[in-house]
Amino acid sequence: MERTVPRTASEEVELYLRTYYSLLRSTAEVNIRTLEEVHAGMSSLLHPGARSSQPDIAAFLYCLLRLPACMPQVRLVVLGQSRKVIEQAGFGRGRTWQPVFAPARRRRCFFDGVDTLACVIASRSDIDDVIPMLTAYQIEWNKLHDLLRHLPPELYASDALGDQDGRQRLAGALKISSEDLERLHTVWGDQLPIHLQRIAAAPRRLAVRLVSGSLRDYRRATNAWWENIERACPELRERPVFFISSNIHSLANLLSGFALRNREQILRFTHQPANAALHREWEEIQKGQVPSSEENFLYYALRKWQQAPDGGAESERQQAEEQAAGILRIPSENYFDVEAQVIRLSSLQPQAFDPRVLQGDLAQTAATLSRSDALLLNIDYPLGMAAYHILSVVGEHVGALLGVYMMGKAATLNGVVGDVMISNVVHDEHSQNTYLFPNSLTAADVLPFLVYGSVLDNQKIVSVQGTFLQTARYMEVFYREGYTDIEMEAGPYLSAVYEMYRPKRHPMNEIINLYGLPFDLGMVHYASDTPLSKGKNLGAGSLSYFGMDSTYASALAILRRIFSLECARLAE
């Protein structure tokens, strides 16, 4: 292993970045067609078949899962810091914006019902995510269009796709594998014939427009996001705070006990015919045929229950019970989609905790927490540079910061999906800094709660600018120099951490030692992708039940660390 700072500059990637940022300076629409050649020339590991005449279904699926379902109707995509900013620029006036969502990407988007999609962006990382995704989507749509328009419509009608022979004939005509066609069917379901008819009907000619994309605008948007949180919980300014970047479900499930109290109702839901696979999983857990956690299963089934057509009332009941237990959810309003939770340690009810949370005597834990004045501020982990803006504003406005913890997904070059990675070195592609830091979490903290995967600590991370902005050369450099985990937020977070205890802005292109921090720092990632497998799993969209194990093992490690520190602080 070469013990040097990675040199990952790529002329093709740099050209791509320069091209779309220069085009987005225009006050006119930018046609995505303009970017197709430079996109294909980048040789993205996520889009290896960009130049091929054969459809790259893995890349297409990746985009489908991260773009709203209205995309077939969209002609123009507008990027701005809020819907108000976008409307002030003259888009969508006199029309009713409809909120639209993507299955595998949290981004506030609105569709005007005609041909314009408005996307609220939190930082330049959203641009580096959206632009390549739109380009890949258009390239692959148009490949499929060129093939489908020469085929008889009967070949992709519902009747023809009803049996395996019909699907195999269509897969052959589209120059894709039967497996890829099945993956499209998994995403589109019974709407597959309708979507194929849409693709056959017309090519995609997308355009994009950026409004108010300055650094000042991102900071203003972040400040507005924070003001909404502070209005809901003014105590954040005075109380000591543990900051956590994770998700909006794991900590609440572990601390509120809602799923455990509603065990029988959740299990009845799994008995419904549509949930046969869930019920089989539960039976195998009960028989010991699957070495899984009952609690993790209940948390997963709870989400499925609440996502069902009649599950809205249960979501409201859960939030009411959480609030009574000291867990306040604060939805993001108007700006980027990063929800927050404020958890008052003194209001928690340890008797309701997931039993794995407790480290000592229940009565002693309850008595100790009841004396705490600390708050947990947990946010839905953001994308890329939004992490820097968010942690910077949090550090400016909260009381004493007791700890900063990060939990999120990462791609792994040496592990498998479901593994947990713990690092102490992060190279940040945004600042070109390499951060050395004292990670307070270890393999021993996670391993007792992990059933399926392995825990890999003492790892090295690269925080990249965008998922499509990775090439085979990038992977080679990372792996050769020992950087085996790839994600987007760790580097920006550590840049903000640097500024919390140093008297200047973070430097550029330096090796930075963060040892000696005045607060606790913990970072853990769970593997969601293995990019060296040539993108075969990149269209999966989510970790599903298999990923619950590593998610909750990571969350438990963070909570137990916080409670241990808080008990020690209160004992002083």
WOLIN-V563384 format. One line per field, one symbol per residue. phi: phi as a letter, one per 40 degrees, with the letter a starting at -180 (. if undefined). psi: psi as a letter, one per 40 degrees, with the letter a starting at -180 (. if undefined). burial: I if it has 16 or more other ideal C-beta (glycine too) atoms within 10 Angstrom, else O. A space follows every 50 residues. Layout:
BEGIN
phi: ???
psi: ???
burial: ???
END
This chain:
BEGIN
phi: .ccbccbbdbccccccdccccccccccbcbccdcccccccccfcccbccd cccccccccccdcdcbbcccdcccbbbbbacaccccccchbgcgbccbcb bbcbacacbbbcgbabbbbcbbacccccccccccccdcdcdccccccccc bcdccbcdccccbcccccccdcccgbccccccccccccgccddccccccc caccbcbbabbfbccdccccccccdcdcccccaccdcbccbbcbbaacbc ccccbcgccccbdcccccccccdcbccccccccccccgcbcbcccccccc ccccccccdbcccccccccccccccgbbcbccbgbccbcbbbbcccccbd cccddcccbbcdccccccccccbcbcbbbcdcbfcdccccccccccbccc ccabbbbacacbcbbbdhcbbbbbbbbbcccgcbbbaccccbdcccdcbb ccbbbbbfcbbbcccacccbbdcddccdccbgcbbbabbdcdccccddcc bbcacccbfbcbcbcgccacbbaabbcbabcccggcbcccgacfcdcccc cccccccccccccccccccccc
psi: hhgihhhehhdddddddddddddeeieiihhdddedddddedfhdefdfd eiehhgddddddddeeiieeddehdhhhhieiddddddeeheheihhhhi iidfhhhhihheecehhhhhieiedddeddddddddddddddddddddee ihdddfidddeeiddddddddddefiidddddddddddbeeddddddddd diihgiiihhhgfiddddddddddddddddddgdedddiihhhhhcaedd ddddddeddddfdddddddeeidefdddddddddddeeehgihddddddd ddddddeideedddddddddddddeehhhgihhdaiggiihhhhdeeigd eeihdedheahdddddddddeieiihhhihhahbedddddddddddeiah hdihhhhaiiiieeaiheihhhiehhhhddeeihhhigheiidddddeeh ddaihhifihihhididefhidddddddddeehehhaeddddddddddee eifiiiahfihhheieieiihihiihheigdeefedeeeddieaddeddd dddddddddddddddddddde.
burial: OOOOOIOIOIOIIOOIIOIIOOIIOOOOOIOIIOIIOIIIOIIIIIIIII OOOOIIIIIIIIIIIIIIOIIOOIOIIIIIIIIOIIIOIOIIOOOOIOOI OIOOIIIIIIIIOOOIIIIIIIIIIIIIIIIIIIIIIIIIIIIIIOIIOO OOOOOIOOOIIOOOOIIOIIIOOIOIOOOIIOIIOOIIOOOIIOIIOIII OOOIOIIIIIIIIOOOIIOIIIOIIIOOIOOOIOOIOOIIIIIIIIIIII IIIIIIIIIIOIOOOIOOIIOOOOIOOIIOIIOOIOOOOOOIIOIIIIII IIOIIIOOOOOOOIOOOIIOIIOOIIIIIIOIOOIIIIOIIIIIIOOIOI OIIIOIIIOOOOOOIOOIIOOIOIIIIIIIIIIIIIIIIIIIIIIOOIOO IIIIIIIIIIIIIOIOIIIIIIIIIIIIIIIIIIIOIOIIIIIOIIOOII OIIIIIIOIIIIIIIIIIIIIOIIIOIIOOIIIIIIIIIIIIIIIIIIII OOOOOIOOOOOIOIOOIOIIIIIIIIIIIIIOOOIOOIIIIOIOIOIIII IIIIIIIIIIIIIOIIIOOIOO
END
